[in-house]
Structures are given as structure tokens and as C-alpha cells.
């Protein structure tokens, strides 16, 4: 008998995540990590447009990957100790500020 005094048993919920959700996470993770490499085939063009060597332009990909690794090492553990509902918007705000700074960098470079 259950707490309601009946003999009916509730069907058990499946444990784990569904195949569709697993596929969604795999695609999202692949897209996020794939963004680290978008500049690689463009390094020659990037170097030419910035007036630097292709080797020096290659630092773009290297620094991006280092930043990703540092983010994983420093930010991901914060999700275990801080409220994620506040952490995620704060990280998104920092990302938006960094993107705005990148967009404005060419203005200050010319000036």
C-alpha cells in the first residue's frame, strides 16, 4: 500500500536523459568547441589584412584555445559554489562587454 492507502503502483520514471536530449547536447557542444577553430583557414587573409605574418596571426587560434581552457578551469567550478541563476547572466554580460570591446578596437586602432 502507498501513502494514499491504495495498492496502485506508479510507473517508474526513466533514469537519465533521453536520446534526443543527448543529441542536442552533443550538437551544442560540438558547435561551441568548433567555434575555436573558425579562424584557422583564414589565417593568411587575417595576417594580410592586419599587416602581420601568418605565423603571428596563428596566435589568434592559440590564444582562443588557451582562453577556452582557462575558462573551463576557472569558470566551470564556480557553478558548483555559486548560484547559477546569477552566474550565467554575469558571464553573459562579461562576454557582451568583451565582444563590444573587440568591435570598438578598430576605432581606437585608427585613431
Buried (B, 14 or more C-beta within 10 A) or exposed (E): EEEEEEEEEEEEEEEEEEEEEEEEEEEEEEEEEEEBEEBEEEBEEBBEEEEBEEEEBBEBBEEBEEEBEEEEEEEEEEEEEEEEEEBEEEBEEEEEEEEEEEEEEEEEEEE
